[in-house]
Amino acid sequence: MRCPKCSCQDDKVVDSRSVREGAGVRRRRECLNCQHRFTTHEGIIHVELKIVKKDNIREDFDKDKLRRGVENACYKRPINAETFDQMLEDIYSVIYEQHDKEVSSAEIGKHVMRALKRVDHVAYVRFASVYRKFKDVDEFIEEIRALK
């Protein structure tokens, strides 16, 4: 592992912990050159899953891209980091369990909307407005009424 401060490749593991119910490992490391401490995360790399977009273009499933979309929906909402991370892990798990090689972007959107609806209604409506491409205020109002 390369030190983020001095780029030295010699380090020692100071602490290791299981994370996400055993699905990964968090390691605290110390550079042997400059004594800088940093954290690394190990996780399972799933078989490359392809996303089938609406225009039939295929691209690699990008967890970070999905995370950014969900973060945007949850911006300034009272969702703690643990709940947020667990929600994302649940979404990833469902996607990998139900789809082997390809998944449509529409399916991913449905999984995200289901998860957001359970966690925060405002974040859900924000995501739905982008995902469903609301054309006017009436569609927004209709979605909010459906929540009640």
Phi and psi restraints in degrees (value plus and minus 20) as a CYANA .aco file:
   2 ARG   PHI    -109.6   -69.6
   2 ARG   PSI     111.3   151.3
   3 CYS   PHI     -85.0   -45.0
   3 CYS   PSI     109.4   149.4
   4 PRO   PHI     -89.4   -49.4
   4 PRO   PSI     -35.0     5.0
   5 LYS   PHI    -113.1   -73.1
   5 LYS   PSI     -68.4   -28.4
   6 CYS   PHI    -137.7   -97.7
   6 CYS   PSI     -23.7    16.3
   7 SER   PHI      50.0    90.0
   7 SER   PSI     -10.0    30.0
   8 CYS   PHI     -88.7   -48.7
   8 CYS   PSI     125.3   165.3
   9 GLN   PHI    -118.4   -78.4
   9 GLN   PSI     -15.5    24.5
  10 ASP   PHI    -119.2   -79.2
  10 ASP   PSI     100.3   140.3
  11 ASP   PHI    -167.6  -127.6
  11 ASP   PSI     150.0   190.0
  12 LYS   PHI    -149.2  -109.2
  12 LYS   PSI     128.7   168.7
  13 VAL   PHI    -103.8   -63.8
  13 VAL   PSI     103.6   143.6
  14 VAL   PHI    -112.8   -72.8
  14 VAL   PSI     -55.7   -15.7
  15 ASP   PHI    -174.4  -134.4
  15 ASP   PSI     122.6   162.6
  16 SER   PHI    -150.8  -110.8
  16 SER   PSI     117.9   157.9
  17 ARG   PHI    -159.5  -119.5
  17 ARG   PSI     123.4   163.4
  18 SER   PHI     -96.0   -56.0
  18 SER   PSI     118.8   158.8
  19 VAL   PHI    -149.6  -109.6
  19 VAL   PSI     143.3   183.3
  20 ARG   PHI      29.4    69.4
  20 ARG   PSI      31.1    71.1
  21 GLU   PHI      34.5    74.5
  21 GLU   PSI      22.4    62.4
  22 GLY   PHI      67.1   107.1
  22 GLY   PSI     -18.6    21.4
  23 ALA   PHI    -101.4   -61.4
  23 ALA   PSI     -26.3    13.7
  24 GLY   PHI    -180.6  -140.6
  24 GLY   PSI     154.8   194.8
  25 VAL   PHI    -153.0  -113.0
  25 VAL   PSI     113.8   153.8
  26 ARG   PHI    -124.0   -84.0
  26 ARG   PSI     106.4   146.4
  27 ARG   PHI    -141.1  -101.1
  27 ARG   PSI     112.5   152.5
  28 ARG   PHI    -116.9   -76.9
  28 ARG   PSI     105.0   145.0
  29 ARG   PHI    -141.5  -101.5
  29 ARG   PSI     136.6   176.6
  30 GLU   PHI    -150.9  -110.9
  30 GLU   PSI     107.7   147.7
  31 CYS   PHI     -88.5   -48.5
  31 CYS   PSI     112.8   152.8
  32 LEU   PHI     -98.9   -58.9
  32 LEU   PSI     -34.3     5.7
  33 ASN   PHI    -107.1   -67.1
  33 ASN   PSI     -73.1   -33.1
  34 CYS   PHI    -134.4   -94.4
  34 CYS   PSI     -20.1    19.9
  35 GLN   PHI      45.2    85.2
  35 GLN   PSI      -5.9    34.1
  36 HIS   PHI     -87.7   -47.7
  36 HIS   PSI     115.8   155.8
  37 ARG   PHI    -121.8   -81.8
  37 ARG   PSI     119.4   159.4
  38 PHE   PHI    -168.5  -128.5
  38 PHE   PSI     142.9   182.9
  39 THR   PHI    -134.4   -94.4
  39 THR   PSI     118.7   158.7
  40 THR   PHI    -143.6  -103.6
  40 THR   PSI     136.7   176.7
  41 HIS   PHI    -146.4  -106.4
  41 HIS   PSI     113.0   153.0
  42 GLU   PHI    -131.2   -91.2
  42 GLU   PSI     121.4   161.4
  43 GLY   PHI    -170.8  -130.8
  43 GLY   PSI     149.9   189.9
  44 ILE   PHI     -94.6   -54.6
  44 ILE   PSI     113.8   153.8
  45 ILE   PHI    -117.0   -77.0
  45 ILE   PSI      96.1   136.1
  46 HIS   PHI     -99.9   -59.9
  46 HIS   PSI     140.7   180.7
  47 VAL   PHI     -75.3   -35.3
  47 VAL   PSI     121.4   161.4
  48 GLU   PHI     -78.9   -38.9
  48 GLU   PSI      98.4   138.4
  49 LEU   PHI    -119.3   -79.3
  49 LEU   PSI     114.8   154.8
  50 LYS   PHI    -122.5   -82.5
  50 LYS   PSI     121.4   161.4
  51 ILE   PHI    -117.9   -77.9
  51 ILE   PSI     110.9   150.9
  52 VAL   PHI    -120.7   -80.7
  52 VAL   PSI      91.2   131.2
  53 LYS   PHI     -96.3   -56.3
  53 LYS   PSI     150.9   190.9
  54 LYS   PHI     -79.4   -39.4
  54 LYS   PSI     -52.0   -12.0
  55 ASP   PHI    -110.9   -70.9
  55 ASP   PSI      -3.7    36.3
  56 ASN   PHI      51.1    91.1
  56 ASN   PSI     -11.2    28.8
  57 ILE   PHI     -96.5   -56.5
  57 ILE   PSI     119.1   159.1
  58 ARG   PHI    -127.4   -87.4
  58 ARG   PSI     117.3   157.3
  59 GLU   PHI    -162.7  -122.7
  59 GLU   PSI     141.9   181.9
  60 ASP   PHI     -85.1   -45.1
  60 ASP   PSI     123.4   163.4
  61 PHE   PHI     -87.5   -47.5
  61 PHE   PSI     106.3   146.3
  62 ASP   PHI    -138.3   -98.3
  62 ASP   PSI      84.8   124.8
  63 LYS   PHI     -79.3   -39.3
  63 LYS   PSI     -57.4   -17.4
  64 ASP   PHI     -86.2   -46.2
  64 ASP   PSI     -58.4   -18.4
  65 LYS   PHI     -84.8   -44.8
  65 LYS   PSI     -62.6   -22.6
  66 LEU   PHI     -84.0   -44.0
  66 LEU   PSI     -63.6   -23.6
  67 ARG   PHI     -78.7   -38.7
  67 ARG   PSI     -63.8   -23.8
  68 ARG   PHI     -82.5   -42.5
  68 ARG   PSI     -59.9   -19.9
  69 GLY   PHI     -83.3   -43.3
  69 GLY   PSI     -62.2   -22.2
  70 VAL   PHI     -90.8   -50.8
  70 VAL   PSI     -57.9   -17.9
  71 GLU   PHI     -79.9   -39.9
  71 GLU   PSI     -61.6   -21.6
  72 ASN   PHI     -81.4   -41.4
  72 ASN   PSI     -61.0   -21.0
  73 ALA   PHI     -86.7   -46.7
  73 ALA   PSI     -51.7   -11.7
  74 CYS   PHI    -114.0   -74.0
  74 CYS   PSI     -15.8    24.2
  75 TYR   PHI     -75.1   -35.1
  75 TYR   PSI     106.9   146.9
  76 LYS   PHI      38.4    78.4
  76 LYS   PSI      10.6    50.6
  77 ARG   PHI    -125.0   -85.0
  77 ARG   PSI     132.2   172.2
  78 PRO   PHI     -99.2   -59.2
  78 PRO   PSI      43.6    83.6
  79 ILE   PHI    -136.2   -96.2
  79 ILE   PSI      98.7   138.7
  80 ASN   PHI     -95.3   -55.3
  80 ASN   PSI     141.1   181.1
  81 ALA   PHI     -79.9   -39.9
  81 ALA   PSI     -58.6   -18.6
  82 GLU   PHI     -84.4   -44.4
  82 GLU   PSI     -65.1   -25.1
  83 THR   PHI     -83.2   -43.2
  83 THR   PSI     -63.6   -23.6
  84 PHE   PHI     -81.0   -41.0
  84 PHE   PSI     -69.8   -29.8
  85 ASP   PHI     -82.7   -42.7
  85 ASP   PSI     -60.3   -20.3
  86 GLN   PHI     -85.2   -45.2
  86 GLN   PSI     -59.9   -19.9
  87 MET   PHI     -80.5   -40.5
  87 MET   PSI     -65.0   -25.0
  88 LEU   PHI     -83.9   -43.9
  88 LEU   PSI     -62.9   -22.9
  89 GLU   PHI     -81.3   -41.3
  89 GLU   PSI     -59.9   -19.9
  90 ASP   PHI     -83.3   -43.3
  90 ASP   PSI     -61.9   -21.9
  91 ILE   PHI     -83.1   -43.1
  91 ILE   PSI     -68.0   -28.0
  92 TYR   PHI     -79.6   -39.6
  92 TYR   PSI     -64.6   -24.6
  93 SER   PHI     -79.7   -39.7
  93 SER   PSI     -66.3   -26.3
  94 VAL   PHI     -82.1   -42.1
  94 VAL   PSI     -63.2   -23.2
  95 ILE   PHI     -81.7   -41.7
  95 ILE   PSI     -67.3   -27.3
  96 TYR   PHI     -91.0   -51.0
  96 TYR   PSI     -51.6   -11.6
  97 GLU   PHI     -90.9   -50.9
  97 GLU   PSI     -59.2   -19.2
  98 GLN   PHI    -111.6   -71.6
  98 GLN   PSI     -33.6     6.4
  99 HIS   PHI    -154.3  -114.3
  99 HIS   PSI     108.8   148.8
 100 ASP   PHI    -106.0   -66.0
 100 ASP   PSI     -75.8   -35.8
 101 LYS   PHI    -140.3  -100.3
 101 LYS   PSI     -52.5   -12.5
 102 GLU   PHI    -157.2  -117.2
 102 GLU   PSI     129.0   169.0
 103 VAL   PHI    -165.7  -125.7
 103 VAL   PSI     120.2   160.2
 104 SER   PHI     -98.3   -58.3
 104 SER   PSI     131.7   171.7
 105 SER   PHI     -83.3   -43.3
 105 SER   PSI     -49.9    -9.9
 106 ALA   PHI     -84.5   -44.5
 106 ALA   PSI     -60.3   -20.3
 107 GLU   PHI     -83.5   -43.5
 107 GLU   PSI     -63.4   -23.4
 108 ILE   PHI     -81.2   -41.2
 108 ILE   PSI     -64.1   -24.1
 109 GLY   PHI     -78.0   -38.0
 109 GLY   PSI     -60.9   -20.9
 110 LYS   PHI     -84.4   -44.4
 110 LYS   PSI     -61.8   -21.8
 111 HIS   PHI     -83.0   -43.0
 111 HIS   PSI     -62.8   -22.8
 112 VAL   PHI     -85.2   -45.2
 112 VAL   PSI     -64.6   -24.6
 113 MET   PHI     -83.1   -43.1
 113 MET   PSI     -60.6   -20.6
 114 ARG   PHI     -80.2   -40.2
 114 ARG   PSI     -65.2   -25.2
 115 ALA   PHI     -86.2   -46.2
 115 ALA   PSI     -64.7   -24.7
 116 LEU   PHI     -84.9   -44.9
 116 LEU   PSI     -56.0   -16.0
 117 LYS   PHI     -81.5   -41.5
 117 LYS   PSI     -54.8   -14.8
 118 ARG   PHI     -94.7   -54.7
 118 ARG   PSI     -49.9    -9.9
 119 VAL   PHI    -113.0   -73.0
 119 VAL   PSI     -66.4   -26.4
 120 ASP   PHI    -178.9  -138.9
 120 ASP   PSI      99.8   139.8
 121 HIS   PHI     -87.0   -47.0
 121 HIS   PSI     -54.6   -14.6
 122 VAL   PHI     -87.6   -47.6
 122 VAL   PSI     -65.2   -25.2
 123 ALA   PHI     -81.3   -41.3
 123 ALA   PSI     -58.2   -18.2
 124 TYR   PHI     -80.0   -40.0
 124 TYR   PSI     -68.6   -28.6
 125 VAL   PHI     -85.5   -45.5
 125 VAL   PSI     -58.2   -18.2
 126 ARG   PHI     -79.9   -39.9
 126 ARG   PSI     -69.0   -29.0
 127 PHE   PHI     -84.3   -44.3
 127 PHE   PSI     -63.2   -23.2
 128 ALA   PHI     -81.2   -41.2
 128 ALA   PSI     -57.5   -17.5
 129 SER   PHI     -83.6   -43.6
 129 SER   PSI     -55.6   -15.6
 130 VAL   PHI    -100.9   -60.9
 130 VAL   PSI     -66.9   -26.9
 131 TYR   PHI     -82.5   -42.5
 131 TYR   PSI     -63.6   -23.6
 132 ARG   PHI    -111.1   -71.1
 132 ARG   PSI     -23.9    16.1
 133 LYS   PHI      33.4    73.4
 133 LYS   PSI      40.9    80.9
 134 PHE   PHI     -74.5   -34.5
 134 PHE   PSI     114.5   154.5
 135 LYS   PHI    -112.8   -72.8
 135 LYS   PSI     -45.7    -5.7
 136 ASP   PHI    -173.5  -133.5
 136 ASP   PSI     157.1   197.1
 137 VAL   PHI     -83.5   -43.5
 137 VAL   PSI     -53.3   -13.3
 138 ASP   PHI     -79.3   -39.3
 138 ASP   PSI     -59.4   -19.4
 139 GLU   PHI     -85.9   -45.9
 139 GLU   PSI     -57.8   -17.8
 140 PHE   PHI     -80.5   -40.5
 140 PHE   PSI     -70.8   -30.8
 141 ILE   PHI     -80.9   -40.9
 141 ILE   PSI     -61.7   -21.7
 142 GLU   PHI     -80.6   -40.6
 142 GLU   PSI     -61.8   -21.8
 143 GLU   PHI     -86.3   -46.3
 143 GLU   PSI     -60.5   -20.5
 144 ILE   PHI     -85.0   -45.0
 144 ILE   PSI     -62.4   -22.4
 145 ARG   PHI     -81.5   -41.5
 145 ARG   PSI     -56.2   -16.2
 146 ALA   PHI     -85.6   -45.6
 146 ALA   PSI     -46.1    -6.1
 147 LEU   PHI     -90.2   -50.2
 147 LEU   PSI     -50.7   -10.7
